[in-house]
Amino acid sequence: MNSKCCGRSENFLTITWQRLIEDGKTCSRCESTEIEILKAVSTLREILRPFGIKVLLEKKEISAERFKKDPLSSNQILINGLPLEDWLNAKLGHTPCCDLCAPYECRTLEIDGKVFEVPTADLIVQAGIEAVKESIRSCC
């Protein structure tokens, strides 16, 4: 997040989401994640607007070639450049997904023993708030 106290005129929270796109299609897990991200971005914009913080969403496509080399790079969410799991103190894991992804396994998160194949909007919002708090701590 850019910050006014750091000499910037505007504040931003950047959420970057990257997922496998092959022949214009993605897997059902990534489709579900997109729904959750859109909910989270809407909530974060509402929460952070009074503080002058703009929420930016960047969507990136991963090719089949890249996916084969690094399957866990698909369905990855970065908040201000750090993976979602870092903000949530989650463990990164993987499980089988679908025909589009097979034979590779797709990204999961484990938090307090619970596995999330699709990160919920609430988890994304929580991570976004943590990123804003960290930015304020490191700047001020």
N, C-alpha and C positions, 0 to 999 in steps of 0.2 A: 504494500500500500504506500503510495506517495503520501506525504503529510505536509500540512501547512507549517508545522513546527520545524520541518526540515527544509524550509525555503521553497516549497512547491505551492502553486496556487490552487491545485485541486487534489482531492484524495480519491484513491481507487482501490477497490478490492477486485483482483483478477482471478477468475475461475476459468481454467483451461481443461477441456475434456477431449480426450482422443480415443478413437475407436476404429475398429476394423471396418472398412467399407470395401466390398467386393461386388463388382457388377451392379453398383448402386444399392446394394443391400447390406444390412448389418444383422447381427444376431438378435434374438429376442431379449437377451440379457442387456445388451447395449440399448435397445429400444426402450426397455423399462427404466434404465438409468437416465436416459434423456428426459423422460417424464418427471423423474425425481429431481433432476438438475433444474429443470424449468420451474418447478414449484419452489425449490430452494432459492433460486435467483430472485423470483418474485418476492418471497418473504424477506430476503436480505435487503433488497432494494427498499422495501417498506420500512424495515427496522433502521437502516443506515441513512436514509434520506435526510432526516432531521439533523444529522451530524455532518452533512455535506460530503458523504462518502458515496461515490458512484460504483456500482457493481458492473463489471464487464465480464461477458461470457464469450469465450473463444472456443470454437469447435474445430477440431483437427481430424483429418482422416488418416488412417494408417493403411498402407497397402498390404496385400496378401504376403508379399515378399518380406516386408518388415515384421509382420505378425508371426511368420514362420520362424524368424530369427529371435524374436522376443515377444511371445504371446502375452506376457504380463504388461506390455506397454499398451495393450488395448483395454478400453474401458477404464483408463486411468484418469483420475481427477487431480489436477494440481490447483492449489490455492496459493496465490502469490508465489508461485514457483515451487512449492513444496507439496509432495504427495499427500492426499487426504489422510492416509494412514498415519503420517507423522503428526498431524494436528490432533488426531484422535487417540494417539498411543495404541493404535491397532496393529495386529499382526497381518502381514500380507500372506495370502494363501492362493490356492487355485483348485478348481473342480472342473469336471467335464461340463461342456455347455451344450453344443448343438452340432448339426451336420456342417454348418458353415465354418465352424471353428475346429472341428475334428481333424486330426487326432489330438490336437493341442488342447490344453486345459486353460480356462479363463480365470481372470483375477477375482479373488474374493477378499473380504476383510473379516478378521475375527476380533471381536471386542467382548471382553469378559466371558469368553467361552462360547459366544454366539457368532455363527458364521453368516455373513451377509453376501449373497451373490450379487445383489443390487443394493448399493448404498441408498439409504432412505433420505428424503428431503431433510428430515430433522438432523441426521448426521452431518449432512453437507452444511446446513445452517450453523450447527455447533462448531464445525471446523472453521467456517467463515468468521464467526465471532471470535474464536481463538486467534485467528490471523490478525484481526483488527486489534485485539488487545495486545498481542505481541508487538505489532507495529508501533502502537502508542508507547509501550514500555521501552522499546529500543530507541525511540526517537526523543522522547521527552525526558 
